[in-house]
């Protein structure tokens, strides 16, 4: 199941590229930090900078991810503790 979630995220991110840092995130070079922002799937930023190599999405409320495509430069993705297990 985690593999499917990861694959869905990679697919989501491909078509979702821009030059600007997403409003709810902080960008430092090629790292985009959207961690601990109480993001839900509907609040996940629709675009990420094209050169993003590290994407931090941990400590949010992500239970599913929208479909899309991979970011070509993405090297590292952190998606732990994305939701509470009931």
JOTA-V239610 format. One record per backbone hydrogen bond with DSSP energy under -0.5 kcal/mol. NH is the residue of the N-H (numbers start at 1). CO is the residue of the C=O. Records with the same first field share a line. If there is no record, write none. Layout:
NH=CO / CO
This chain:
5=1
6=2
7=3
8=4
9=5
10=6
11=7
12=8 / 68
13=9
14=10 / 69
15=11
16=13
17=15
18=48
25=22
26=33
28=31
31=28
32=54
33=26 / 31
34=32 / 56
36=58
37=34
38=59
43=40
44=40 / 41
48=16
50=18
52=49
53=30
54=30
55=76
56=32
57=55 / 78
59=80
61=39
62=82
63=61
69=12
72=70
74=71
75=53
76=53
78=55
79=77
82=79
